[in-house]
Amino acid sequence: MKYIYSLFTTLLFFFFSYSQDSDRKLKDQLIELAKIYHSFSFVNAPTSSTADRLNAIDNNVLKPSIDFIGESIKSNNYIATGKYLIKPDLLTLKYLFIIRVVNWNLFEADPVDNYSLIDSLIKSDLIKYELLSSYYEMMFSSVGNKNRPFDMSKNNFDLSTLGLEDDTEKGIFFLQSMNTFGSMIWGYMNIVKPPNYKMALEYIRKYPTYNGQLYYQFSELNFKDFDLTIDKQKPKSSFKKFYINKYLNTLLYHTACLSQKKKDKEEQQKVMLGSIMHNESYYKYSESPEIFRSIFQKISE
């Protein structure tokens, strides 16, 4: 009996030790992926040793995350094509979310302990919509940061083929992509004086289509809202309030660009009347609803 008890105790100890070692190894690998992403997700190109670092992460469960990070840091990559566009499994979404948050932590002058941070994220009750939003934000940020010259005019995103389960997930995909594409013209419309309408319009002409339609014709945004972390210094807040506001601004910039030449007036009308711009129920998401009301009041006069 004593022998059996001793054997059970020994096996329990080894199981616990193995579990702890496995848990630590996974965290080490997630931190390594976050460090690689941190170093090369923006301007810097991967070094000759980066592929070796990625290949050294021996974990089949992490393979989809490793592939995604490896592709996303490449210059002129294919991150917004093929297998990457399709919604990953929930575990991969969570691992990539953790990598993104650890990446944020690495920017801090006084960061928290990465292992403790990962522990808190693993235990946290993250909704699938926030995880999916994080995934597509990473994807399209990579498009904006790494692919030069920008041109997605030949790309059509058929949202019915991406494994997206409902209108909320389709809305996340669309608004995250448009957040990146809209940021590309923001400087031309807000920083330079006077605005560089010509350059902004050139970028807009290179936007992709969605379900075979021009970007501004996408109108499936009447999904149920949810909260997520937009600013790590602030509490969670409305997804739609932030991203639809950004999208409305892009539509506003587009119409402003088309107002500069008489030959573009017809197209301007199509953007204004063929988009959510004319739907007052969306103005509550805008930081400047009076601008949209003023525009359509003038049209009706």
Secondary structure, 3 states (H helix, E strand, C coil): CHHHHHHHHHHHHHHHHHHHHHHHHHHHHHHHHHHHHHHHCCCCCCCCCHHHHHHCCCCHHHHHHHHHHHHHCCCCCCCCCHHHHCCCCHHHHHHHHHHHHHHHHHCCCCCCCHHHHHHHHHHCCCCHHHHHHHHHHHHHHHHHHHCCCCCCCCCEECHHHCCCCCHHHHHHHHHHHHHHHHHHHHHHHHCCCCCCHHHHHHHHCCCCEECCECHHHCCCCCCCCCEECCCCCCCCEEHHHHHHHHHHHHHHHHHHHHCCCHHHHHHHHHHHHHCHHHCHHHHHHCCCHHHHHHHHHHHHC
